[in-house]
Amino acid sequence: MAENLKFIDLSVPIEESDSEPFKPTVTHMDHVAGAATMSQIFGVPAEKLPGGLGWANDNITLITHAGTHLDAPWHYAPTAGGERAATIDEVPLDWCYSDGVVLDMRSKADGERINVEDIEAELERIDYTIKPRDIVLIMTGVDKHWGSADYINRGAGMTKASTLWLIERGVRVMGIDAWGFDRPFASIVDEVRVTGDASIIWEAHYAGIEEPYCHLEKLANLDLLPPHGFTVACFPVKITGASAGWCRPVGIVKA
C-alpha cells in the first residue's frame, strides 16, 4: 500500500536554532561515552563490547512548544466551550488524522491579518468546500526563513474571526508554517501601542475559549502539497497535563 503513497515531512527539526527564542539545548553522547556507561551498568570492561563501543544517546532540554508542535486547548485557557480544556494527552486522536487542505496566503505581508474574506477567496480559487474534521493548513512561506533570528517576526497570522469561521465548519485541527498561529508578536505590540486595543492580543489562540480546537505551529514544506486531495497525520507526543506536544506531521499524497 505504501508503494502508492508519497509521504511529505511537514516539520522543522528540534535543534539549537536562532529561530527559537526559547532555544533548546541538545547534547549528544557518542558511542565511546555510551560504552563507558554500559561498562558501569553491566560490570564489564568497555573493550568487551563490540568494537569497544556502546549505545549513542542524547540529552535535550526544551519547552513543549519547541520545533513543530500541536497546541492543545489547555494552552489557550483553562476552559473551552464552557468545559475544562483538554491537555495534549487528552486530545482525541481522530482529530489528528484526516483530509488536509492548504490555503495559500503567501501574498500577505509580514504582520498582516488573514481574514475570513481571505479564506473564502482562497477556497473559491482552489474550488473546495470545508467539511467537518478537515485539517486546514495555512501557507505563509515563512518556513523558508527557518534558521534565521527574524523568523519569529515573519508572516501573516490568523484572527479570532477567521479561526472561529473554520471551527464553526467543524475544523478541529488547523496549522500554520510560521512561528505562531497569530500575527507576529512584534506587529501586535506595535498596534497595541498605537491603538490601545488589547483585544487583538493572541486573538486566534483565544478563539479556543469559545470552542475547543488545536493548531500546529512551525510547519514546513506546505508548498510540496496539493491544495487538497491528501491526508494529514499529526499525532502529538503524549505528555501528561501538557499544553502542547512535539509533533512530526506528515502529508500523505497518493502517487
N, C-alpha and C positions, 0 to 999 in steps of 0.2 A: 504493500500500500504506500509506504514512504517513497518508493521509487517514482511515484506520480505526483509528489508534492515538493514544493520548494519552501525552505524554512529561512525566514529573514530575521536576523537579530535586530531587535528594536531598542537595544540598551546601550548605555555608555558604561565603561568599566568603573569598578571601585578602585581608586588609585589616589595617590597624593597629588591631585591636580590643582592647578591655580584656579580652576573654575569652582572649586569647593571653598566657600567662605569658612565652613567648619571642616577643615581638612582632615581626612582620615590619616592614620599612621599605619603603615604596613611594614612589618619586619619578617623577613623570610629566613627560616632555618634550613641550611643546606644539609646534604646527606652525611657530611662529616660530623656536623653538630648532632644530627639525628642518631648517628652511631654511638656517640658519647652518651646520649640519653638512654638508648636501648641497652648499652653496656651496664649502666647503673640499675636499670629495671630488672634485667634478666641475669645479672651477675656473671657475665662472661666478658672477656676482652673484646674490644671492638674489632680486632683483627680476625675474629672467628666468624664475623658476619660476611655475607657475600661481597667480596671486593673491599672489605673493611668499611662498608658504607651502611647507613641506616635509612630511616624514613626522612623525607622532607616534611616540613611543617611551616605554619605561618601564624603570626600573631597580629591581629588587627584591632585597632581602636577606632570606632566611628559611631556617628549618630544613625538612627534608623532612616533618616532622610538623605543619606549619602548615596551617590550613584543613582541609577534608575530605581524607583521605588513606587509602591502603591500606598497612597494615603487612605487611612481608614476614617470613617465618620467621626470617631473619637478625636481625631486630630483637630477638627474644626470647632467642636464644642462638646460638652458632656451629654447633650441631648440632640436628637434628630427626629423631626416629626412628632415631637411631644413624648418620645420614649428615650430611654437610655441609649446613647450612641454606641455602636459596635466598635470594639477594638479590632486590630488587624487579624487576630486569631479567630475572631467571630464573623468575619466577612464571609458570606455564602460563596462557596467555590463555583457554583454555577454562574455567578456574576462574572467570573474571571475567564470564561471560555465561551466565545460567541462570535457571531459575524462582525466583521470590522468595517469601518467607514473612515476614510481620510478626507478631511476638509482642508483645502489648500488656502492658507491665509498668509502666504509669503509676500504678498503685495503690501501688507500692513507694515507701517514703520515702527521702529522701536518705541514702546510706550503707548501705542495706540490701543483702543478698545476693540475687541471682537464682539460686535453687537448681534442681536437677533437677526437684523436685516442682512448682515454679512453671511450668517449661517444659511438663511433661507436662499440667498442668491447663489451660494456655492452648491447647495443641494439641487437647485434648479439646473445649474450648469452641468453637474455630473448625472442628472436625471435619476435622483434617488430620493426615496421617502423613508425617513427614520421609522424604525419599528421597535417595539419593546425589546430590551436586553441587547440591542446593538452596542458595540464598543466603539465610541466615536473618538478619533484621534485628530488633534488639531496640529497641522503642519505650519510652523513659522519659519523653518530653515535655520533656527538658532543652533541646532546640533552641529553645524559646520564650524561653530566658534568654540566647541568643546576644547578645553586645554588652555584657553586664554582667560586672563583675570577679568575681562569685561563681559564674559559670558552671562553673568548674573544680571547685567543691565540691558541685555538684548531681548528683542522680540515684543510682539503684541501680547495681550492677555485677555482672558475671558472676563465677563462682567457677571454680576448676580443675575441679571435678566436673561442673558444668553445661557448661563448654566441651568437655571430653572426651566428654561424652554426645552432643553434636552431631557431634563429629569421628568418633566410633565409628559413627555412622549415615551416614557418607560426606560430611558437610558439609566443604567446604574453604575457603569464604569465608563469614564472618558479619560483623555490624557492629552499631553502636550509635549513637544520636543524643545522645551525651554526650561530654565531653572525652576520656574514656578508657574502654577496654573493662572494666577492673577497676573496683572501687568507687573513689570519690574518695580521693585520697591523704590528705586530712585525716582521713577516717574510719579509714583503715588505720593511720595514725600514732597516733591516739588508742587504738585497740585494742591495738596492739603495745606501747604504753607501759604499758597495764594488765596485759596477759596475758604479754608477753614472747614471744609466738608469732610467729616470723619466717616461718612457712610461709604466712601469709596475704598476705605482700608480693608484689604483682604476680602473684598465683596464676593468673589467667586467661591472662595472657601466657605464663607459664612452662609452661602446658599444652602449648605448642608444642614443648617439648623432647621430649615423648613421641611426638607425631605432628605432621607439618607442617600448618599451616593459616595463613590470612591473616584479618585483620579490618579493617573500616572503622571509623574514628572520626570524630566530629563530623559525623554525618549530620544531615539535616533533612527535614521535611515527610513523615515516615512516616505521619502521620495522614491524608494525602491518598491513601494506597494502600489497596486492599482487603487482607484478611488473607492471601489467596493468589490465584492465577489471574493473575499478572502476571510480567513478565520484568525482570531487573536486568542492566544493563550497567555495569561499574565498572572499566574499564581504567586502570591507573596510568601516569603518565609514566615513561618508560624512562630511569632514571638508573643508570649502570654502578656496580655494587657497593654500592648504597644499601640502607638498612634500611627505607625507605618511599618512596612516590611520591604526589605530589599527584594527586587524582582528582576527577572530576565525575560521580559515579554518577547514573544515570537509571533511574527506574521506568517501564516501558513497559506500558501498560494498553490492552486492546482497547476501543475506543469503542463 
